[in-house]
Amino acid sequence: MSASSDFINKFRRKSLDRFEDRHRIRSISGFIEDFLVNPYSYLRNSPRYLCDMFEHYGTDDVQRIGMTDRRWKLFDQDFGRQENSLVAQERVQNSIYLKLRQFARNGIADRLILLHGPNGSAKSTTIQSIMHAMTHYSTLPEGSMYRFNWIFPLKSDDVGRIGFEESEQDEMGTYAFLKPKEIGSVIRCELKDSPLFLIPRQERKELIDEALIAHPEIADMEHFSYEWAIHGDLSQKSKWIYEALLAANQGDWTEVMRYIQVERFFHSKRYRLGCISIEPQANIDAQTRMMAYEGTGLPGVLHGIPLFELDGELVDANRGLCEYSDFLKRPPETNKYLLTTSEKGTIQLPNYRAHLDIVLTGTANEKQLNLFKRTPDFSSFKGRLSFVRVPYLLQYSREAELYRRNLKVHSTTRSVAPHTAEMTALWAVLTRLKRPSPKNHRPDLAPIVSKLTPIQKALLYDHGAMPDDLKNDEKMLLNRSIRQLREEHDEVEGEFEGIYGSEYEGRRGASPREMITLIALAAEDKSWSTLSPLSIFTELEKFVKESSVHDFLRLPVDNGYNEYMKFIDVVRQHYLELVRSEVFDSIGLVEEHEFDRVFTDYFQQLKALDPSASLYPGTRDTSLSSANSISRVEELLNVQVAAEFRSNVLSKLGAYATENPESVIHYHELFPDLLRKLKQSIWAEKSDQLELALVNVQKYFSEEHGSLSVDDITMVENTLTKLRESYGYDHQSAQDIIGFIVSSQRFQENSE
């Protein structure tokens, strides 16, 4: 047997196993049998199905400064391609889930969920992530869904008197499992009706009641209604076929069911089955046409019945999710049918009234929504719309995750320096922040927030970094008030360039889409040897001059906010501090463990001097304390009032020990700002040695390489190795940042 035959047989076996495992085809009796064993999956409508899907993938707690968010793991797309995942936006995820749960409780998705926000804020990505999850979930046993087809066998020479084939059937008396060559015609239900609707309503209710007696937990479920399964009915085409067959068989329901094939179907975004996105230019969402008869496959009893079939994107999306992309770009009259569709779950077409089981969603730009609110049509629509705000992200480390994906594309052709994504994201977030207004805060907090600069606010939002100039009690108050600061502008409205509307924080600023384009431009700039924050800064300087293209650049400066060119210098300075720390650590004049030792010894000695030292586990013996070494560290930290500083430090240590009695205190994590200050002071004392080391690194990469001694070369190569292994710099990006540090120091010296 050839290798190809082996593969073909292997593929055949796997295909057969997969088909059988998924229970793709059933007869009506097989369907009823499974329903009695597992009624829940057949009794849920589209909103409940989507809720179950959310819950199936589970949640994670995401810590944000000032609060904890719940993240739905389906948006991580672990089952698919990571580039389809949604970065952050946990509040949006939870808002969608709560609306779906409300629909599930009511038994109908009676509103269109409209995601609105500025351009590029991940509105469509959010919905696309849900659709990708639907595609995967529907392949799992928990996500199974069923529709039915009408199967008519080929006619033999002796045709039965009512026009149906009466030849041999299988042992179950059904045509559901006929081989393709035995089938004369197949009529599919394009609306994917539930097979339950094939059972007359009274008998259907009895069947459901019996199933629920065996499974009482289903009837007691919260946010779940199965009334649709009792009161629903077949779509028009299937109803006419059903009634014609029932009449032809003198009311024998089992004879009619012989022609039913219950089929499992799978949601698919790619193949537009249950997951549909409708673009604004598509004006016909559903239409009817007379069903075409092909050959003699249909029984004669159906030939005289005008059977209409449905077609269109809304039809394809039934029993799933439909997205109206850029919903408000469509002419309002095109959307008016959705008033009835969303409220009653029906759509009226020529010769056809279709009942839908569908969750309708849409996306809209914030500017379009503000304009729509001023039109007469809005009063009609607002009761049928459920709004979900999707702002820009305000946590730059989360936004950097998005840019890292894009940087991977460029890393195949050129070197990408560390911090490129973070610095791009930091500048973008700075453009989105709004100035805190003291009048919105209580008297003790107002003077603190009024002094917050954009960079301080960005660092506070991102990882809780406190401004250095605040006292300890002010830092504690600000830390407790971060959530209040975040929500300060949530309900603010205002006018910009003649349009009045929402002006929440995250409403305006640079969009991720614009930043990704800017990264691509920086990657094409051959004047830089690497793609780095330095090349990004060059592109940003061009970008901020395009105020006619980007409307947020036309916002007036507000006490340090909206100063976009200045923000480039702010981020450049922040970047300089980062790379200085990394380079100086790598030069190794002071070993990292020595910083940690001095830092830890300071706190241990300070606790040893404290009368309440019993509060702190593992306190050293008092003989180890040294007032001189404590004073030396405080001198390096530029402490002005030692007693007050020590009291604040000990209070923070005591609070941490009380809240975390079983935890080991890691001082560098509890006091990162103090460790940073300590390093900077020590480096300042060693500035001459560090400057010489930097010059030697530059010589190493230049024609002066030969002037370096063996010891100098060893030091340089050790520095480069540490930069590569600890921080991810290759030789080229290391050369760039060292040149950046040296030129910045020279610029500072010349300025002074």
C-alpha positions in Angstrom: 0.0 0.0 0.0 1.4 3.4 -1.0 2.0 6.2 1.5 -0.8 8.2 -0.1 -3.2 5.4 0.5 -2.2 5.2 4.1 -2.9 8.9 4.5 -6.2 8.6 2.7 -7.4 5.7 4.9 -6.3 7.6 8.0 -8.2 10.7 6.9 -11.3 8.6 6.1 -11.2 7.0 9.6 -10.9 10.3 11.3 -13.6 11.8 9.3 -16.0 9.0 10.1 -15.1 9.1 13.8 -15.6 12.9 13.9 -18.9 12.6 12.1 -20.1 10.0 14.5 -18.8 11.8 17.6 -20.7 14.9 16.7 -24.0 13.1 16.1 -24.4 15.0 12.8 -27.5 13.2 11.6 -30.5 11.9 13.5 -34.1 10.8 12.8 -37.0 12.4 14.6 -37.1 9.5 17.1 -33.4 9.8 17.8 -34.0 13.5 18.4 -36.8 13.0 20.9 -34.9 10.3 22.7 -31.9 12.6 23.2 -34.3 15.5 24.1 -35.7 13.5 27.0 -32.1 12.7 28.2 -30.7 16.2 27.7 -33.5 18.7 27.3 -31.6 21.9 28.2 -29.6 22.3 25.1 -32.8 22.1 23.0 -34.7 24.6 25.2 -32.3 27.5 25.0 -32.7 30.3 22.5 -29.9 32.4 21.0 -29.4 34.8 24.0 -29.2 31.9 26.4 -26.9 30.0 24.0 -24.5 33.0 24.0 -24.6 33.3 27.8 -23.8 29.6 28.1 -20.9 30.1 25.7 -19.5 33.0 27.8 -19.8 30.8 30.9 -18.3 27.8 29.3 -14.9 29.5 28.7 -15.0 31.0 32.2 -13.6 34.2 33.7 -10.4 35.6 35.2 -10.0 38.4 37.7 -8.0 41.3 36.2 -6.5 43.6 38.7 -6.7 47.3 37.7 -5.4 50.1 39.9 -8.4 51.0 42.0 -10.6 48.0 41.2 -10.9 44.4 40.1 -12.5 43.6 36.7 -13.9 40.3 35.5 -12.5 39.2 32.2 -14.4 36.6 30.1 -11.8 34.2 28.8 -13.6 33.7 25.4 -12.0 37.0 24.4 -8.5 35.5 24.9 -9.2 33.3 21.9 -7.1 30.4 23.3 -9.0 28.1 21.0 -8.0 30.0 17.9 -5.7 32.6 16.6 -4.3 35.0 19.2 -4.4 38.0 16.8 -8.2 37.7 17.0 -8.2 38.2 20.8 -9.6 41.4 22.4 -7.1 43.4 24.5 -8.5 44.7 27.8 -12.1 46.2 27.5 -13.4 44.1 30.5 -16.2 46.6 31.2 -17.4 46.2 27.7 -17.3 42.4 28.0 -19.3 42.5 31.2 -21.9 44.9 29.8 -22.5 42.7 26.8 -22.9 39.6 29.0 -25.4 41.3 31.4 -27.5 42.4 28.4 -27.5 38.9 27.0 -28.5 37.5 30.4 -31.4 40.0 30.5 -32.5 38.8 27.0 -32.3 35.2 28.2 -34.4 35.9 31.2 -37.0 37.7 29.0 -37.0 35.0 26.4 -36.2 37.3 23.5 -33.4 39.7 22.4 -35.7 42.6 22.1 -33.1 45.3 21.6 -30.1 45.8 19.3 -26.9 46.0 21.3 -25.1 49.0 19.9 -21.4 49.3 20.6 -20.4 52.9 20.3 -17.1 54.7 20.7 -14.3 56.6 18.8 -12.7 55.1 15.7 -10.5 52.1 16.3 -11.6 51.4 19.9 -12.2 47.7 19.2 -16.0 47.7 18.7 -15.9 45.3 15.8 -13.1 43.3 17.3 -15.3 42.7 20.4 -18.1 41.3 18.2 -15.7 39.3 16.0 -14.2 37.7 19.1 -17.7 36.5 20.1 -18.3 35.1 16.6 -15.0 33.2 16.7 -16.0 31.8 20.0 -19.4 30.8 18.6 -17.6 28.9 15.8 -15.5 26.9 18.2 -18.2 26.4 20.9 -20.7 25.0 18.4 -18.2 22.1 17.6 -18.2 21.1 21.3 -20.9 18.7 22.8 -22.0 21.6 25.1 -22.5 23.9 22.1 -24.5 21.5 19.8 -27.4 22.9 17.8 -29.9 21.2 15.5 -32.0 22.0 12.5 -34.0 19.7 10.2 -34.2 18.9 6.5 -37.0 17.4 4.4 -35.6 14.3 2.7 -37.5 12.8 -0.3 -36.3 9.5 -1.8 -36.0 8.9 -5.5 -39.2 7.5 -7.1 -39.3 4.0 -8.5 -41.4 2.9 -11.4 -44.3 2.1 -9.3 -45.3 5.3 -7.6 -47.5 5.3 -4.6 -51.0 6.7 -4.9 -50.2 9.9 -3.0 -46.9 10.5 -4.8 -44.5 9.3 -2.1 -41.9 6.5 -2.4 -43.1 3.5 -0.4 -40.1 1.3 -1.0 -38.0 -0.1 1.8 -37.1 2.1 4.7 -34.5 1.5 7.4 -35.5 -0.2 10.6 -36.6 3.0 12.2 -39.0 3.8 9.3 -37.2 7.0 8.3 -35.5 8.4 5.3 -33.0 10.4 7.4 -30.2 8.1 6.7 -30.6 7.5 2.9 -27.5 7.4 0.9 -27.0 10.3 -1.6 -27.8 8.1 -4.6 -31.2 7.2 -3.0 -32.2 10.8 -2.4 -34.5 12.5 -4.9 -34.5 16.0 -3.3 -33.7 17.8 -0.1 -35.6 20.8 1.1 -33.6 22.7 3.8 -35.0 25.1 6.3 -33.0 28.2 5.7 -34.1 29.7 9.1 -32.7 26.6 10.9 -36.0 26.0 12.8 -35.7 23.9 15.9 -36.9 20.3 15.4 -39.2 20.8 18.4 -41.5 22.8 16.1 -42.3 19.7 14.2 -44.2 18.4 17.2 -47.8 19.8 17.6 -47.9 22.4 20.3 -50.0 20.5 22.9 -47.9 17.4 22.5 -44.8 19.5 22.5 -45.7 21.0 25.8 -46.4 17.6 27.3 -43.0 16.4 26.0 -41.2 19.4 27.6 -43.1 19.0 30.9 -42.1 15.3 31.0 -38.5 16.1 30.3 -38.4 18.8 33.0 -39.9 16.5 35.6 -36.8 14.3 35.1 -34.6 17.4 35.2 -36.2 19.9 37.7 -33.0 21.9 38.0 -33.7 23.3 34.5 -37.0 24.9 35.4 -35.4 26.5 38.5 -32.6 28.1 36.5 -32.2 31.9 36.7 -32.1 34.0 33.5 -33.6 31.3 31.4 -37.0 31.1 29.6 -38.2 28.3 27.4 -41.6 29.8 26.5 -40.3 30.2 22.9 -40.0 26.4 22.6 -43.7 26.0 23.6 -45.3 28.8 21.6 -43.0 28.9 18.6 -44.0 27.4 15.2 -42.5 26.3 11.9 -41.4 28.8 9.4 -43.8 29.3 6.5 -42.3 27.0 3.9 -41.9 24.1 6.4 -45.4 24.7 7.7 -46.9 24.3 4.2 -44.9 21.2 3.5 -45.8 19.7 6.9 -49.6 20.4 6.4 -49.6 19.0 2.9 -47.9 15.8 4.0 -50.1 15.5 7.1 -53.2 15.8 4.9 -51.9 13.4 2.4 -51.3 10.8 5.2 -54.8 11.3 6.8 -53.3 13.0 9.8 -50.7 10.3 10.5 -47.9 12.4 12.1 -45.4 9.5 12.1 -45.7 9.2 8.3 -44.8 12.8 8.0 -41.8 12.4 10.3 -40.4 9.7 8.0 -39.2 12.6 5.7 -37.4 14.5 8.5 -33.7 14.4 8.9 -32.4 16.2 12.1 -29.0 17.7 11.4 -26.5 19.2 13.7 -25.2 22.5 12.4 -22.2 24.6 13.3 -21.8 28.3 13.5 -19.2 29.7 11.1 -18.1 33.3 10.6 -16.1 32.3 7.5 -19.1 30.5 5.9 -21.7 33.0 7.2 -23.7 30.5 9.2 -25.2 32.0 12.4 -22.4 34.6 12.5 -23.0 37.5 10.1 -21.6 41.0 9.7 -23.6 43.3 7.5 -21.8 46.2 5.9 -23.5 49.6 5.7 -23.7 49.4 1.8 -25.8 46.2 2.0 -29.4 47.5 1.8 -31.2 44.1 1.4 -30.9 42.1 4.6 -33.6 39.5 3.7 -35.8 38.7 0.7 -38.1 36.0 -0.6 -38.2 34.1 -3.9 -40.2 31.2 -5.3 -38.6 27.9 -4.6 -37.3 26.3 -7.8 -38.4 22.7 -8.5 -35.6 20.5 -9.8 -36.4 17.4 -11.7 -39.0 14.9 -10.3 -37.4 14.7 -6.9 -40.3 16.5 -5.1 -43.5 14.5 -4.4 -46.4 15.5 -6.6 -48.5 16.6 -3.6 -46.2 19.6 -3.2 -46.2 20.7 -6.8 -49.3 22.8 -6.5 -48.2 24.7 -3.4 -46.5 28.1 -3.8 -43.4 27.6 -1.6 -41.3 30.6 -1.0 -37.8 30.5 0.5 -35.9 33.2 2.3 -32.5 34.5 1.4 -30.3 37.2 2.8 -27.8 37.9 5.6 -30.3 38.3 8.3 -31.7 34.9 7.4 -28.3 33.3 7.5 -27.6 34.8 10.9 -30.8 33.3 12.5 -30.3 31.3 15.6 -27.0 33.2 16.1 -25.6 36.7 16.1 -25.8 39.5 13.5 -23.6 42.5 13.5 -24.6 45.7 11.6 -21.2 47.3 11.0 -21.2 51.1 11.1 -24.9 50.8 11.8 -25.6 54.6 11.6 -23.9 55.0 8.2 -26.9 53.1 6.7 -29.8 55.4 5.6 -32.3 55.6 8.6 -35.2 54.3 6.4 -33.1 51.1 5.7 -33.0 50.4 9.5 -36.6 51.1 10.3 -37.7 47.5 9.9 -35.4 46.7 12.8 -37.8 48.5 15.1 -40.2 45.6 14.7 -37.5 42.9 14.3 -35.8 43.8 17.5 -39.0 44.2 19.5 -41.0 41.2 18.3 -38.4 39.0 16.7 -40.2 39.1 13.3 -39.5 40.5 9.8 -42.3 41.1 7.3 -41.4 40.4 3.7 -43.5 40.0 0.5 -45.5 36.8 0.8 -43.6 35.9 4.0 -43.6 36.7 7.7 -40.5 35.3 9.3 -40.0 34.7 13.1 -36.4 35.1 14.1 -34.3 33.8 17.0 -31.4 36.1 16.8 -29.2 38.5 18.8 -28.8 41.8 16.9 -25.7 43.9 17.4 -24.2 46.9 15.8 -21.2 49.3 15.9 -21.3 53.1 15.6 -18.8 55.9 15.7 -19.3 58.3 18.6 -19.6 61.2 16.2 -22.3 59.5 14.1 -24.2 58.7 17.3 -24.1 62.3 18.5 -25.5 63.4 15.1 -28.1 60.7 15.1 -29.4 61.8 18.5 -30.3 65.2 17.0 -32.5 63.7 14.3 -36.3 63.0 14.7 -35.7 59.3 14.1 -33.7 58.9 17.3 -36.8 59.0 19.5 -38.1 56.0 17.6 -34.9 54.0 17.8 -33.6 54.7 21.3 -36.2 52.4 22.9 -34.9 49.5 20.7 -31.2 50.2 21.2 -29.1 49.0 24.1 -26.0 51.1 24.3 -22.5 49.8 25.2 -19.7 52.4 25.4 -16.3 51.3 24.0 -13.7 53.9 24.8 -10.0 54.0 24.1 -7.8 52.3 26.6 -6.3 54.4 29.4 -3.8 51.8 30.7 -0.8 52.0 28.4 0.7 48.6 29.4 -2.5 46.9 28.2 -2.5 48.9 24.9 1.1 47.9 24.4 -0.1 44.3 24.1 -1.9 45.3 20.9 1.2 47.0 19.4 3.5 44.0 20.2 1.4 41.9 17.8 2.1 44.4 15.1 5.8 44.6 15.9 6.1 40.8 15.4 5.4 41.4 11.7 8.3 43.9 11.5 10.7 41.9 13.6 11.2 39.4 10.7 12.8 42.1 8.6 14.6 44.3 11.1 15.6 44.6 14.8 12.9 45.8 17.2 14.2 47.5 20.3 12.6 46.9 23.8 10.0 49.4 25.0 8.9 50.3 21.5 5.3 49.1 22.1 5.2 50.7 25.6 6.4 54.1 24.6 4.1 54.2 21.6 1.2 53.3 23.8 2.2 55.8 26.5 2.1 58.7 24.1 -1.3 57.5 22.8 -2.7 57.3 26.3 -1.4 60.8 27.1 -3.4 62.2 24.2 -6.6 60.7 25.7 -6.4 61.9 29.2 -8.6 64.8 30.5 -7.5 67.3 33.1 -9.0 66.5 36.6 -11.3 69.2 37.8 -11.0 70.1 41.5 -14.7 71.0 41.7 -15.6 67.4 41.0 -13.7 66.2 44.1 -13.9 66.6 47.9 -11.9 69.4 49.5 -9.0 67.2 50.7 -8.6 65.5 47.4 -9.1 68.5 45.1 -5.7 70.1 45.6 -4.0 66.8 45.0 -5.7 66.0 41.7 -5.4 69.5 40.5 -1.6 69.1 40.4 -1.6 65.8 38.5 0.3 66.2 35.2 -0.6 64.0 32.2 2.4 61.7 32.7 1.6 61.4 36.4 -2.0 60.5 35.7 -1.0 58.0 33.0 1.5 56.2 35.4 -1.1 56.3 38.1 -3.8 54.7 35.9 -1.3 52.1 34.6 0.4 50.7 37.8 -0.5 53.0 40.6 2.7 55.1 40.6 2.4 58.0 42.9 3.9 61.5 42.2 7.1 62.0 44.1 6.1 65.4 45.5 3.1 64.0 47.5 3.3 63.4 51.2 2.5 59.9 52.5 -1.0 60.7 53.6 -1.7 62.4 50.2 -0.5 59.3 48.4 -2.8 57.1 50.5 -5.8 59.4 49.8 -5.0 59.5 46.1 -4.6 55.7 46.0 -8.0 55.3 47.6 -9.5 57.7 45.0 -8.2 56.3 41.7 -11.6 54.8 40.8 -13.3 58.2 41.5 -10.7 59.8 39.3 -11.3 57.3 36.5 -15.1 57.9 36.6 -14.9 61.7 36.9 -15.7 62.4 33.2 -18.0 59.5 32.5 -21.2 61.6 32.2 -19.5 64.8 30.9 -21.0 66.3 27.7 -19.7 69.2 25.6 -19.3 70.7 22.2 -16.5 70.2 19.8 -16.4 71.8 16.4 -20.2 72.3 16.4 -21.2 68.8 17.5 -22.5 68.4 21.0 -22.2 65.0 22.7 -20.3 62.8 25.2 -16.8 63.9 26.2 -15.8 61.1 28.5 -12.2 60.2 29.1 -11.1 57.9 26.3 -13.5 59.6 23.9 -10.8 61.5 22.0 -7.1 61.0 21.3 -4.9 58.9 19.1 -6.5 55.7 18.0 -4.7 52.3 18.0 -5.3 52.1 14.3 -3.4 55.4 13.8 -0.6 54.2 16.0 -0.2 50.9 14.1 0.0 52.9 10.9 2.7 55.1 12.5 4.7 52.0 13.6 4.6 50.8 10.0 5.9 54.1 8.8 8.7 54.0 11.4 9.6 50.5 10.2 10.1 51.7 6.7 12.4 54.6 7.7 15.8 53.4 6.7 17.6 56.3 8.5 17.2 54.3 11.7 19.0 51.0 12.1 16.3 49.6 14.4 12.6 50.0 14.9 12.7 51.7 18.4 11.1 54.4 20.4 13.6 56.8 18.9 12.2 56.1 15.3 8.7 56.3 16.7 9.4 59.8 18.2 10.5 61.0 14.8 7.2 59.8 13.2 5.2 61.3 16.0 6.8 64.7 15.4 5.4 64.5 11.8 2.1 63.1 13.0 1.3 65.9 15.4 1.6 68.4 12.5 -1.4 66.8 10.7 -4.1 68.6 12.6 -6.3 68.8 9.5 -6.3 65.0 9.4 -6.7 64.1 13.0 -9.4 66.0 14.8 -8.2 65.5 18.4 -5.0 67.5 17.5 -7.3 70.5 17.2 -8.4 70.3 20.9 -7.3 73.4 22.9 -4.5 73.0 25.4 -5.9 72.7 28.9 -3.3 73.4 31.6 -0.8 70.9 30.3 -3.3 68.5 28.8 -3.7 68.2 25.0 -0.1 69.4 24.4 0.7 66.7 21.9 4.2 67.9 20.8 5.2 68.3 24.4 4.0 64.8 25.1 6.7 63.5 22.8 9.4 65.1 24.9 7.7 63.8 28.1 7.7 60.2 26.8 11.3 60.7 25.5 12.4 61.7 29.0 10.5 58.8 30.5 12.2 56.5 28.0 15.6 58.0 28.9 15.1 57.2 32.5 14.2 53.6 31.7 17.2 52.9 29.4 19.6 54.7 31.7 18.6 52.4 34.5 19.0 49.3 32.3 22.4 50.4 30.9 23.8 51.5 34.3 22.7 48.2 35.8 24.3 46.4 32.9 27.6 48.2 33.3 27.8 46.7 36.7 29.7 49.3 38.7 27.3 48.3 41.5 25.9 44.8 41.4 22.1 44.4 41.4 22.3 42.2 44.5 24.2 45.0 46.3 21.4 47.5 45.7 19.0 44.9 47.1 21.2 44.2 50.1 21.6 47.9 51.0 17.9 48.5 50.5 16.9 45.5 52.6 19.3 46.3 55.3 17.9 49.8 55.6 14.4 48.5 56.4 15.7 45.7 58.7 17.7 48.2 60.7 14.9 50.7 60.7 12.5 48.1 62.1 15.1 47.1 64.7 15.1 50.7 66.0 11.3 50.7 66.2 9.7 49.9 69.6 6.8 48.2 67.9 9.1 45.8 66.0 7.1 42.8 67.0 4.6 43.8 64.4 7.0 42.8 61.7 7.9 39.1 61.3 11.6 38.3 61.0 12.9 41.5 62.6 16.7 41.4 63.1 18.4 41.6 66.5 18.8 45.3 67.7 22.6 44.8 67.7 22.5 44.8 63.9 21.0 48.3 63.7 23.2 51.1 62.6 22.2 54.7 62.8 25.0 55.7 60.5 24.0 53.3 57.7 20.3 54.4 58.1 21.4 58.0 57.8 23.5 57.2 54.8 20.6 55.7 52.9 18.3 58.6 53.8 21.0 61.0 52.6 21.0 59.1 49.2 17.2 59.3 49.2 17.3 63.0 49.8 15.1 62.7 52.9 14.4 66.1 54.4 12.7 65.2 57.7 14.0 61.9 58.9 11.5 61.3 61.7 8.5 61.9 59.5 9.9 59.8 56.7 10.7 56.9 59.0 7.2 57.1 60.5 5.6 56.9 57.1 7.8 53.9 56.1 7.1 52.0 59.3 3.3 52.7 58.9 3.3 51.2 55.5 5.3 48.2 56.6 2.9 47.7 59.5 -0.1 47.9 57.3 1.3 45.5 54.8 2.3 43.0 57.6 -1.2 43.2 59.1 -3.0 42.7 55.8 -0.5 39.9 54.7 0.5 38.1 57.8 1.8 35.0 55.9 3.7 36.9 53.2 7.4 37.6 53.1 8.0 41.3 52.6 9.8 42.1 49.3 11.0 45.7 49.9 11.8 46.4 46.3 8.1 45.6 45.3 6.6 47.5 48.3 8.9 50.6 47.8 9.8 50.7 44.1 10.1 54.5 43.9 12.6 54.5 46.8 14.7 51.8 45.2 14.8 53.9 42.0 15.8 57.0 43.9 18.5 55.1 45.7 20.0 53.8 42.4 19.9 57.2 40.8 21.7 58.8 43.7 24.4 56.1 43.7 24.8 56.4 40.0 25.1 60.2 40.3 28.0 59.7 42.7 29.6 57.4 40.1 28.8 59.6 37.1 32.4 60.0 35.9 33.0 56.2 35.9 29.6 55.6 34.1 30.4 58.3 31.5 33.7 56.7 30.7 32.0 53.3 30.4 29.5 54.7 28.0 32.2 56.3 25.9 34.1 53.0 25.8 30.9 51.2 24.5 30.7 53.8 21.7 34.3 53.3 20.8 33.7 49.6 20.7 31.3 50.1 17.8 33.5 52.7 16.0 36.8 52.9 14.3 38.4 53.6 17.7 37.8 50.0 18.7 41.6 49.4 18.6 42.3 52.1 21.2 40.5 50.1 23.9 42.4 48.0 26.4 41.7 44.3 27.0 40.0 45.2 30.3 37.9 47.9 28.5 36.8 45.4 25.9 35.9 42.8 28.5 33.8 45.4 30.4 32.0 46.5 27.2 31.2 42.9 26.1 30.0 42.1 29.6 27.7 45.1 29.4 26.3 44.1 26.0 25.8 40.5 27.3 23.9 41.8 30.3 21.8 44.1 28.1 20.9 41.2 25.8 20.2 38.6 28.5 18.4 40.8 31.0 16.7 43.3 28.8 16.5 41.9 25.3 18.9 44.4 23.4 20.8 43.1 20.4 24.1 44.9 19.5 22.4 47.4 17.2 19.6 48.5 19.6 22.2 48.6 22.5 24.3 51.0 20.4 21.3 53.2 19.7 20.3 53.6 23.3 23.8 54.3 24.5 24.1 56.9 21.9 20.8 58.3 23.0 22.0 58.5 26.6 25.2 60.2 25.8 23.7 62.7 23.4 21.0 63.5 26.1 23.7 64.1 28.7 25.6 66.4 26.4 22.4 68.3 25.5 21.7 68.7 29.2 25.2 69.9 29.9 25.1 72.4 27.1 21.7 73.7 28.3 23.1 74.3 31.8 
